[in-house]
Each structure stands twice: as structure tokens, then as C-alpha cells.
Amino acid sequence: MPIGPAYRPDPAFLDLGDGFADAVAPADFPATTIRFRNNRAAAEVGLDGLTDEEWTRHFARFEALKDNLPEPLAQRYHGHQFRVYNPQIGDGRGFLFAQMRDRDDRLMDLGTKGSGLTPYSRTADGRLTLKGGVREIMASEMLEALGTYTSRTFSIIETHESLTRHDEPSPTRSAVMTRLTHGHIRIGTFQRHAYFSDTERLAALIDYCLTRYYGITPKGTVADRALELLGLVSARVATQAADLMAAGFVHGVLNTDNINITGEIFDFGPWRFLPNMELGFTAAYFDETGLYAYGRQADAIHWNIYQLGGALADVADEQALKDVLAPFPSLYLSALRQKLLARLGVKPKDDQTDDTMLSLVNNFMVAEKFPYERFFFDWYGGDASTTRADKSPEAARYNAEKWQDLKAALMAYEPANPQALDHAYFRTDAPCTMLIDEVEDIWSHIAERDDWQPLHDKIERIRAMGNALKGDTA
């Protein structure tokens, strides 16, 4: 196996002991075809040297990686789903496959989706549609390029089974996905052990998360450690909420089992990117009340972090937990400000912190129902992009009276990444977007003609955008 020194296995989950997962066997798929291997992500954990045959053995047949988890582990957790508590869930079509250190010495998980039945599958088949896998690629690649803290789609392998689904034309093609993320411990993981009043395992989980994901040596009482972890997670998920909003991304199912304690965006289902600025925009057809609408995502995550506080109430004082959670709104607003400035590619000229400009941006986009990505593309770099904005299809709106206050406010900012404006991406006519019509068009090429080129072309353009936003002019 051509695994180099960058591969550093660290099956830390085993340190937790029993009661946190169940050993499972992967599905025996009839055939396998690699459709996507993320060599860029694989290089970060030393697995980019695998041959395609080895890649298939590990990420479709799930042969254990060297010195790693000896068998797949379906994790145990509960969760609030649309704010209804469900104690009957867990890893129903996925498992933890391996853990290793990345280039930054972070503990990383390789977890699956569509890898077969587990004790938590209930009436489902444990499978993933190929379309679902392709959608995961597109969502994670776009979010990564936009600078959010997101899991990455590591591998998609078609498994050549026919699946029946009520929400897409059936029979449909099947796949197994592997994702790379900085941890699969969810808020719902804590909720499960609180549900059983298992304070011993709650304490073990707190210490595991502090040590393995935050690099902190546990000290003090269990209550002290619970409060410390809650504060760390609260700050991370406040930033996650800001990431969602600044990216114009609607996750769709922000349940407590879909929020991990490292604050990454992961487990994509009925996601959408905003076509136009609309606070009430929803991604899931079954979200009839708009609980997880675009403009309510920060509130949803705020509610979720309180459920983590509730789960920790068995080992820490309730009022002390509430006190730790009190700064969440200010943490979120501070993170959102930084994320929006990054989206605009600007910084204050005089270190001023007045948020008038960002308020004007929000008000203008909401009132105009402005094309979301178009605005940030036209005005990336602020006043330095006036020439590009003047050529935009939306130029007439930029010359309207209601625009003038916003334009004047922009003058107090300068490009944060001047070199980014030299990138070929900003010399094109339109922003890179990932709207539902594009997603469906890419899928139709695959479904009807097995033509994967539009997907490859889209990934290339997304990554070019990501390079531009990072100021990489190569």
C-alpha cells in the first residue's frame, strides 16, 4: 500500500470505551465504479498515493486502513428533529471508518453515508442515491471555496444497485460516500447519554472532545470541564451560523444530530444556495413552517446549542450553563461581520468598526431581492470593483437613488486582498453559482447520458473561485 509518512493513523474513538458505538459490517455491493476521489483532501491525510484498486478496497469494501479502526463503528446518538426529540436514531446508513491526523495535526474522521444497514436503520435500506452523492460533492466544494468551515466529500463510488425513493424518479442509481471531517461527535451524542442519565459516559465524552478536538487537557471538576467545553462549542457553532448566512446557504435540516461539536457544516440533505436574497427561503419541501429558513438559521443553531447545555445539566449547574451560553448572540454577530467583510473582500480603511455599511448591504439586498452571488461578485474589493460593477447586468440598480448611501458607505473600506482582483475569475462576466437549476442540469447529464464532464467542469470553476477568494493568482 503506497501510504506515505503524511498518513498518521490515530483511532482515538476507541479510547472512549464501550457504549458509544456498535461494530457493523459494510454492505456487500454488487459492483463498484469510482466517480469522485478528492485527491486534494486525501493529500492532507496521506492517502493520495492509493491506487484506484486500493481506493475501492478501502472506500467501497471498507477494508481497514493500516493501524486504524479494526472495524466500522456506527455511532449512537439521539436528537431533536424539527424540535421533536427522537431517541430512535443513530448512524442509520453510515459509520465511522477511520481516524488520522492531518497536516495541521487535527484529528480527522473518515465517515460514510450509504454504506449499509446498522442497528439504527429502522425501516430504511442503509443506502445512498448516486444523485445524493453528487449533490454532496457540489455543496461541500462550493462551501469550501467560499471559505466556510465545512466537511469535504472525500469519495463517491457508484455501487450499481437500483434504489426506490419517494422524492426522486425511481428506480435510481446508488452510491457510497466517504466524508472527511474534524469529528462526527454531535450535540445528539451528548443528548443520548443524558437521556439515560449516564453521567460517567457524559464525563468521558466531555474529556474526549476537550482533548481530541480542542487540544485542551481536562482540569478541574466534571462541572468545570462541561462549562469549558460548552463555551468552546458555543463559539464554534456561532461561527457556523455566520458561515451559513454569509455563504447564502440554506442547510435545510439543522437538527441537533446534524450539528457537530467542532462547528463544521456537514451532513447535507435538501440544501439550497440562495438564488436571491430572501430571508424566508427554505430548502426542504417538508419544512412547512419555515423553521430552518435562511433567515432563521442562526436562531435554530442558538436553540440547538441550548439543547447541548440541557444535556450537560446532569453534570453542571443549570444557571452556570446558561451564563456560558449568554454571549452566543454577540459571538454570532461578530463572526457574521467578519464573514461578510470577507465575502466583500474589504477591510476598514481607518480601523473603524461602524457596521452601517453591512446594515445597508443587508437592507438593500432584502428590499431588492438581489441575486445573492452577483452582489458579492460585482463588489468584491469595494470601490476597486466599480468598473466591473458598471458592466454588470444589475448596473441600473447600482445607479438608482437607493444605492447611493450604500456606495458612500463602501468608500470607507479598501480591498483586503488586492491581488485577488487580478485573478482570471474576476475577469469573467458572471459569478460562480450553485443554484438548483444548475444542480439538476448537471445531474441530468449523468442520469441520461452518464456524462460526468459538466460536473468536472463545475468543480474546476468552483475551485478557481476558491483560489481567487484566497488571493491565489496562480
N, C-alpha and C positions, 0 to 999 in steps of 0.2 A: 504494500500500500504506500503510494508516494505522498506520505504526510510529512511535512517539513517541521522545523523547530517552532514555527509560529503556532502549531497546534499544541495547546496546553490543556489537556482534559482536567476537569475539576467537578466530579459528580457530587457536589455539595449537598444535594437534596437528601442523600442517604443519611446525612448527619441528623436529620430530624427524627429518625426512627419510624416506628410503625404508626398507623392511624392517620396518615396524611395522603396516602395514595394506594392504589391497587395495581399489582403487576398484571399486565394484559398481553395478549398475543395480537400482533397486527393481522389485518385481513390478508388472505391469500388471493391476490389479484390475478385474473386470467392472463393478462399481458401488460406490458409497460412500455411507454414511449416518453422520453424526456421532452418536455415542452418549454421549460424555462429553468435555467440554472443561473443563479445570481453569483457569478464569479467575483464580483466586486465585494459582496458581503462575505463570500467564502474565504477570500484572502484575509479578511480581518480576523478569522479564527483558524487559519492554517489549513483549510480544506479545499483550496482552489486547485491543488495538484491532483485531485482524484480523477481517474479516467471516467468516461461515461458509464462503463460497466460497473465500476466501483460506486459511482454516484447512485446508480439504480439499486445496487445491493443495499446501500445504506438508507436511501430516501424513498424507496418503494417496497423493498423487502424488509427493511429495518434490521439488518444485521448490525449488531452493536459496534460502535466505534471503539477503537483501541483504548483500553484503560478508562472506559466511561461507564455509564449506567449499563448493568448487565442485561436488563430487560426493560421494555417500555413501562411507564407508570402513568396510569390515569388518575389525575388528582381529584381529591374530594373537596367539594365546596358547596355552599348554598348561595342564595342571592335574592335580592328584590328585583323582580322583573316587572317593569312598569309599575313599580312601588307595591307590588304584591309579593309577599315573602314566599319563596318556593324552596322547601327542604328536599326536593326530589331530584335536584340537578347535580352536576359534576361534569367531568370530561366525558361527554357522551359520544363524541366521534373524533377524539384526539387523545394524545398522551404526550408526556414529557419523554423525549428520546435521548437527549444528551445535554451535557453542560461543559462549557470550556471558557477559558479566559480569552478576551480579545486584545487588540494591540494596546488599548488603554488600561489593561488589567481589570476590566469589568467582568463579572461573572455573567455569561450569556447562556440562554436556553435555546435549544432547538426543540420546538414543539410542533405537533402535527394537527391537521384537520382533514377528515375524510379517511382516516386510517383504520376504520373498522369498529366493531361493536365493543362496548365496555359495560361494566355493571351499571352505568348511568345512561345508557342509550334509550331506556324506556321502550317506546314503540317505534323509534326511528331505526334507520338501517346503518348508521355509522359512516355514511358515505358523503362525499362532496361532489357537486356537479363540476364539470370542467369549466362551465361558464362562471361559477362561483370562484374558482381558482383564478381565472383570467381577470375577474373583477378585483380580486385581492392584489394581483400584480399592479394593476393600474392605480388603485387607491394608494398603496404603500409607496410606489415610485413617485407619484405626484406629491404626496405629503413630504417625503424625504427631500425632494427637490426644493420645496417651499420652506425648508428649514425647520420643520416640526420634529418633535421627539416622537418617533414612530417605530414600530416593529417593521422588519423588512420581510418581504416574501423571498424565501431562500430557494425553494424548489417547487416546481409543479410537474408532476408526472401523470400522464393520462393512463388510466387503468383498464379501459376497454370493457366496462360494464354498462348496461343500459339502466338508467335510473328514472323513476317516475316522481315528478314534483308537481304540486298544485299551482305553483307560481311561475312556471315557465313551460314552454312547449315540451311535451314528453312523448316517447322516451327521449332522454337526453344523455349526453356523454358524461363520463365520470373521471375523477382525478383524485390524487392525494397530494396535499400541500404540506410543506415544512416551512415554518416561520422562524426567524431569528429575532430574539427579543431579550431585553435585560430583565428577565424574570416573568414567570407566569403566576406568581402569588397574587391573588385577587383580594379585594375587600371581602368578597364572599367566602374566601378561605377562612378568614377570621370569624365571619358570621357562623360558619358551620360549627366551629369548636365552642363558640359562645352559646349556640343553640343547645349543645349538650352539656353546658356548664363545665367544660373540660379546661379548667384553669392551668393545668400542667402543660397541656399542648399549646394553649394560648401563649404561655410564657416562652415555650420553646420556639414558637413561631416568631414572636417578637424579637428574640435574641438572634434567630437565623436572619431575619430581614435587616436588623441593625448591622450585623457583622458582614453578611454576604452582599447586600445591595447598597449599604450606605457607608461601609468601611469603618464602622464605629464599634469599639469594644464595649460590650454591655457593662454598665456600672450601676450601683445603687439597687434599690428595691425593684421588684417587678413593676410596681406602680410608676416609679421613676422612668423605667425603660419604656413602658407603654406610652407615657406622655411624650417622651422624646421621639419615639417612632411616629406618633400621631402628628406631631409638629412637622416632621420631615415629609411625611406623605402629604399632608395638607398643602405644603408649599409646592410640592411636585404636581399635584393634581390641579392646583390653581393655575400653574403654568400650562398644564394640559388644556384647561378650559380656554385660556388665551390663545393657545395654538389652534384650536378648532375654529375659534372666531376669526382670527387673523387669516387663516387659510381659506375661509369661506367654505368650510367643510361641515357637512351635517352627518354625524355618525349614524344616527337612526335608532340605536338601541343602547343607550347609556345606563344599563342596569348595573347593579353592584358586582355582578360576576363578570362584567366587561371592563372594570376599572382595576388595573393592577397597581401595586404599591410603589412601582418605580415611575409612574406617571406617563408611561408611553401610550400612544394611541394604538389600539390593536383590536383584533377580532372583528373584522369588517363584515357587515351584513348588507342591509339595504341603504348603503351610503349614497350621498349625492354631494357634488360641489355646486355652490350657488350659481345659477345662470345670471340672476340679477339680485341686487341687494333687497332681500325680503325677510324680515325678522320672523315671520310666521311660516317660512318654508320648511316642510317636513320631508324626510327621506323615506319613511316606511308607510306603506299604504294602510297598515293596521294601526298606525298612531293617530287614531281618530280625534283625540283631544289635543293633539299638538304638544304632548308632554315633552318630547325631545326635539321640538322645532329649533331651527337655527338660533333664534334669539333667546331660547330658554336653556341652552346647553350649560351655561355657567351655573345657573340655578340648579340644574339637575345634578351636576357634579358636586356642588355645595351640599345638596341633600345627601348624596352618596357618602361623602366624607363624614357626615354626621352619623351615618349607619356604622362606619368603622369605629367612631367614638363610642357608639352604643355597644358594639361587640367587645370593646375593651373595658366596659364599665364593670365587668366581673373582677377585674384586677386593679382598677384605678378609680379614684374618686370622680363622681359624675361631674361635679362643678369644676374640678380641675381640668377635666377633659374638655368641657365647654369653653373654658378660658383659653385653652390651646387652640381651639377652632375659631375663636373670635376674630383673628386677623385675616381670615380667608378672603373676605371681600376686598380688603386693601391690597393683599398679595395678588389677587386676580387683576385688579385694575392696574397695578404697577406692571405686571407681566404683559397685560394687553397693550399698554402704552409702548413698551419696548418692542413687542411683536409687530405692531402696526407701523412704527417708525422703520423697522427692518423691512417690512413689506414695501414701504415707500422709498427705502434706500436713502434716508436722510437723517441728519442729526442737527440739533440746535446750533446756530452759529455762535451764540453767546452763553452756552450752558444754561439757558433759561428752561424752566420746567412747566411753563404755561401750556395747558393742553387744549387751548382754544382751537388750534388748527385741527387736532384729531376730532374734536367735537363737531367742527364744521364739516370735516370729511364725512363723518357718520351721518350727520343731518342731511347733507347734500345727496349722499348715495341712497339713503332711505327714501327721501322725498322724490327722487328721480327714478327710483328702482333701477339704479345704474348697473350696467354689466360689470360684474364684480372684478374679474381678472383684467378687463380692459382698463379700468381706472388705474390699477396699480402698475400696469404696463405703460400706460401713457405718461404717468407722472413719476415713474421711478427716477430718483435723483432730484425730484422737485423742479425748481426753476430751470435746472440744466437740461430738462427734457421738453421745454416749451416747444421747440421746433418739431419734435416728434408728435407731441400732443396736437399741434396745429394741423397735422396731416391725418389725424385720427378720424374715423367715421363719426365720432362723438364731438368733433371740434365745435360744432354750432352750440352745443350745450356749454362748452367751456367759455364761450364768448357772451353768454347770457348774463344778465344783471346779477342773478342769484349766485353766480360763480365768483364774482369779484372779491367778496370778503374772504373767501377761501384762498383765492390766488394771492391776495395780500398777505394772509397768514403764512402761506408757504414760503414767502420771501425771507422769513426769519430762520429758514433751515437751509442747509447745504448738503451736497451729496456725501453720504457716509462711505461710499465705495466708488470713487470717481472712475476707477479703472473698469468697473463693471459696464459702464456705458459704452465702452469700446468693443464689447463682446458682440459677435455676429447676431446673437439672439435679439439684441436691441436695435439691430438694423433691419429686422423683418417688419412686416406690416401688421402683424397681429400677435397677441399673447398666446402662449401655450395654455390650453384649457383642457378640462376633462369633464365635459357635460354629458348628460345621459344619452343624447343622440349619437355622440362620438363613441361612447361605450358600446351601444347597441350595433353601430355600424362595424366596429372592429370585430365584435362577436359574430356578426352575420357572415363576414368573410371566412371565419373559422368554421362556423356551423355549416355553411352551404358549400364551401369550396376547399375547406381545410387549408385556407390561405392565411398564414401567420405573419406575412410581411407587414400588413398595416399595424399590427401590434408591435413588431420590432421597430418600425419607423417611429411609432409614438413614443416608445421607451427612449429611443435616441434623442428625440426632440425634448422630452421631459428632462433628460439628464443634461442636455445642453443648457436648458433654462436653469437648472440647478447650479451648473458651473458658472453661469453668468451672475446669478444672485450671490454666489460666494466670491465674486470678483476674480475668478479664474479666466483669463483672457486667452488661454491656450486653445 
